């Protein structure tokens, strides 16, 4: 370990915990089989299939909790989707895979489309063979027997600590993103012209008390674009929000398709000549929208205005390499390593302006 000179020493933020030590398994996506799982009977055998007892209530409750849902079923797509529409359930399912491919392959493709970690996914099916195939190919996925369908809402993996305003909107946010992606695929012209056409508005300011439930949720749910993999509880975040030696920033994003909700969080220790960026995270849903560096650019500007040096923590996880790339692209360089914790520093000489295809409102 390289010892920092006395004037650069800062007080460590209390109560922060590595995610791998504190974060319980939390399911973000549930993937349903159909025949004899979501409904009783087999559709292509002519059964008058109806939802199994308790399944509709389970689907609606999980949706309100912000748990996304999809379908992986060996069935005729047209017939199965028509039946789901007739039952009033089709709207709940993102990126459904209804065909004759292997369940494991389809589960993997659904998860890739939604862009979450495999350990945040559950798959429910009545057939032991299908569960075993998924479990063998994708061992991090939680596999469940169809007999558990009516009681899933009681399992701790399906019970988030907080139900935020964004929980009930999460599915609609993903559906809006599907529409954005379709529009992007059909757009002819430079990428920046498409981004400008989205009419994006990025909001950034100090976190308020009413933001803290979502802020905790962000630290728990965000894995890929999280600079340290650390989680913070509501109570810890409230203490840091009120601290005169810390700055807790939260970011949101809207465009002409709707809101992305609160999508970014940053924690900066400011109680000395060296500011330290303890946490920087951004929802992976905005990765392709060109707004990922706005929070970082704002923090660089604040530190420069205050006459402070700016350092940042980075702790590698199995998913967050993109954050190290983001730091280095922004001009940070490594000055210290302590085990798996890197200390980075920016010279604050060159700070890129906000992109001109997004309006930034600073609170």
PyMOL commands that set and color helices and strands:
alter all, ss='L'
color gray80, all
select helices_A, chain A and resi 6-8+19-22+43-45+55-64+77-86+90-92+103-114+118-120+128-137+146-154+156-158+170-185+191-197+209-221+234-242+284-289+294-306+321-329
alter helices_A, ss='H'
color red, helices_A
select strands_A, chain A and resi 17-18+29-32+39-40+50-51+68-74+97-99+121-125+142-145+200-206+230-231+246-255+258-269+274-282+309-315+333-338+341-346+358-362
alter strands_A, ss='S'
color yellow, strands_A
deselect
rebuild
show_as cartoon
